[in-house]
């Protein structure tokens, strides 16, 4: 496995394409009014798979792009060793991990991603929207919803093609589904 941050604009491989289609079929009956995606091709292809079953155009939102990994872009995770697992287990204490290599901190990712989520919620009150993004972006959003410090980020996981559902109801945020990947079991 390699680090795929905001500078890796990779295509979905065959497994990724199957995951995107399974996700799209899982969401087919949902009353989705809007779909937002990171500009990175792997997210955009996933969002477009979902959009095929809905009357919604995919809107690209640059703030949903994955963390900027800078010099670590494309580096095999095993070459980084324990430093990467420390990022996942120490969160805020080590939130500047990528920043040390010219990239973003987790705090910066949280600020930009949470800002766009708040704007989208205000723009689409009482509507079902889909946001397609990436690992660190999604986990910082979930930490924001749960009011968790980034030091707890490593306690959460999301896998590619999974669904996490957040409900915003009269100012109250609830995480009602986390990392649901049941639709991916036959892939």
C-alpha positions as CSV (number, residue, x, y, z in Angstrom):
1,X,0.0,0.0,0.0
2,X,1.1,3.5,-0.8
3,X,0.1,6.8,0.6
4,X,-2.5,8.4,-1.7
5,X,-3.0,11.9,-0.6
6,X,-4.3,14.9,-2.5
7,X,-1.5,14.7,-5.0
8,X,-2.4,11.2,-6.2
9,X,-5.1,11.5,-8.8
10,X,-5.4,7.8,-9.5
11,X,-8.1,6.0,-11.3
12,X,-10.2,3.4,-9.6
13,X,-8.9,-0.1,-10.2
14,X,-11.3,-3.0,-11.0
15,X,-12.0,-3.6,-7.3
16,X,-12.7,0.1,-6.8
17,X,-15.0,0.2,-9.8
18,X,-16.9,-2.8,-8.3
19,X,-17.1,-1.0,-4.9
20,X,-18.4,2.1,-6.5
21,X,-21.1,0.2,-8.4
22,X,-22.1,-1.7,-5.2
23,X,-22.3,1.6,-3.3
24,X,-24.4,3.1,-6.1
25,X,-26.8,0.2,-6.0
26,X,-27.1,0.4,-2.2
27,X,-28.0,4.1,-2.5
28,X,-30.3,3.7,-5.5
29,X,-33.6,4.0,-3.5
30,X,-32.4,6.9,-1.3
31,X,-34.0,10.3,-1.9
32,X,-30.7,12.0,-2.8
33,X,-31.1,15.6,-3.8
34,X,-27.4,16.6,-4.2
35,X,-24.0,14.9,-4.7
36,X,-20.7,16.5,-3.9
37,X,-17.3,15.1,-4.6
38,X,-13.6,15.7,-4.2
39,X,-12.0,16.7,-7.5
40,X,-9.8,13.6,-7.4
41,X,-10.7,11.1,-10.1
42,X,-11.2,8.1,-7.7
43,X,-13.8,10.0,-5.7
44,X,-15.4,11.6,-8.7
45,X,-15.9,8.2,-10.4
46,X,-17.5,6.9,-7.3
47,X,-19.8,10.0,-7.1
48,X,-20.8,9.6,-10.8
49,X,-21.7,6.0,-10.2
50,X,-24.1,7.1,-7.5
51,X,-25.4,9.9,-9.7
52,X,-26.4,7.5,-12.5
53,X,-29.4,6.4,-10.3
54,X,-30.5,9.9,-9.3
55,X,-31.6,13.2,-10.8
56,X,-28.6,15.0,-9.4
57,X,-25.4,16.3,-11.0
58,X,-22.1,15.7,-9.3
59,X,-20.7,19.0,-8.0
60,X,-17.0,19.1,-7.5
61,X,-15.9,20.6,-4.2
62,X,-12.1,21.2,-3.9
63,X,-12.3,21.3,0.0
64,X,-13.2,17.6,-0.1
65,X,-9.8,16.7,-1.6
66,X,-7.6,14.3,0.5
67,X,-4.9,15.5,2.8
68,X,-1.9,17.0,1.0
69,X,0.8,14.4,1.7
70,X,3.5,16.4,-0.2
71,X,6.9,14.5,-0.2
72,X,5.2,11.3,1.1
73,X,2.8,11.1,-1.8
74,X,3.1,7.6,-3.3
75,X,5.6,6.3,-0.7
76,X,4.9,2.8,0.5
77,X,3.4,2.8,4.0
78,X,5.8,0.1,5.2
79,X,8.7,2.5,4.3
80,X,7.3,5.0,6.8
81,X,7.1,2.4,9.5
82,X,5.7,3.2,12.9
83,X,5.4,7.0,12.1
84,X,2.3,6.4,10.1
85,X,0.6,4.3,12.7
86,X,1.5,7.0,15.3
87,X,-0.4,9.5,13.1
88,X,-3.4,7.3,13.4
89,X,-3.1,6.6,17.1
90,X,-1.9,10.0,18.4
91,X,-4.0,12.3,16.2
92,X,-3.6,15.9,17.4
93,X,-0.3,15.1,19.2
94,X,1.1,14.1,15.8
95,X,-1.3,16.1,13.6
96,X,1.5,17.8,11.8
97,X,3.0,14.5,10.5
98,X,2.4,15.4,6.8
99,X,3.2,19.0,7.4
100,X,6.7,18.1,8.4
101,X,7.1,16.8,4.8
102,X,5.6,19.9,3.2
103,X,1.9,18.8,3.4
104,X,-1.1,19.6,5.5
105,X,-1.8,19.0,9.2
106,X,-4.9,17.1,10.3
107,X,-6.1,20.4,11.9
108,X,-5.9,22.1,8.5
109,X,-7.9,19.2,6.9
110,X,-10.5,19.4,9.6
111,X,-10.9,23.2,9.2
112,X,-11.4,23.1,5.4
113,X,-13.6,19.9,5.4
114,X,-15.8,20.9,8.3
115,X,-16.3,24.4,6.8
116,X,-17.7,22.9,3.6
117,X,-19.9,20.4,5.5
118,X,-21.4,23.3,7.4
119,X,-22.0,25.3,4.2
120,X,-23.6,22.3,2.5
121,X,-25.9,21.6,5.5
122,X,-27.0,25.2,5.4
123,X,-27.5,25.1,1.6
124,X,-29.5,21.9,1.8
125,X,-31.7,22.0,4.9
126,X,-33.9,18.9,5.3
127,X,-32.4,17.3,2.1
128,X,-30.4,14.1,1.7
129,X,-27.0,14.9,0.2
130,X,-24.1,12.6,-0.6
131,X,-20.5,13.6,0.0
132,X,-17.8,11.5,-1.6
133,X,-14.3,12.1,-0.2
134,X,-11.3,10.4,1.3
135,X,-10.0,8.7,4.4
136,X,-8.5,11.7,6.4
137,X,-11.2,14.1,5.3
138,X,-14.0,11.8,6.3
139,X,-12.5,10.9,9.6
140,X,-11.9,14.6,10.5
141,X,-15.6,15.3,9.7
142,X,-16.7,12.4,11.8
143,X,-14.5,13.6,14.7
144,X,-16.1,17.1,14.3
145,X,-19.6,15.6,14.5
146,X,-18.8,13.6,17.6
147,X,-16.9,16.5,19.1
148,X,-13.8,14.3,19.4
149,X,-10.3,15.7,19.4
150,X,-8.1,14.6,16.5
151,X,-6.1,12.5,18.9
152,X,-9.0,10.0,18.7
153,X,-8.9,9.8,14.9
154,X,-7.1,6.4,15.1
155,X,-10.0,4.9,16.9
156,X,-12.2,5.3,13.9
157,X,-12.0,3.5,10.5
158,X,-13.7,4.0,7.1
159,X,-13.0,1.6,4.2
160,X,-13.3,2.6,0.6
161,X,-16.9,2.5,-0.7
162,X,-18.4,2.4,2.8
163,X,-21.2,4.6,4.1
164,X,-21.3,6.8,7.1
165,X,-24.4,8.8,7.7
166,X,-24.7,12.0,9.6
167,X,-28.0,13.6,10.5
168,X,-28.3,17.4,11.1
169,X,-31.5,18.1,12.9
170,X,-32.3,21.6,14.2
171,X,-28.6,22.2,15.2
172,X,-28.1,18.7,16.6
173,X,-25.6,16.5,14.8
174,X,-25.8,12.7,15.0
175,X,-23.6,10.0,13.5
176,X,-26.2,7.3,12.8
177,X,-24.1,5.0,10.7
178,X,-20.3,4.5,10.6
179,X,-18.3,2.6,8.0
180,X,-21.2,0.4,6.7
181,X,-19.7,-1.9,4.2
182,X,-22.3,-4.7,4.0
183,X,-22.9,-3.9,0.3
184,X,-19.2,-4.7,-0.3
185,X,-19.2,-8.3,1.1
186,X,-19.2,-10.0,-2.3
187,X,-16.4,-8.0,-3.9
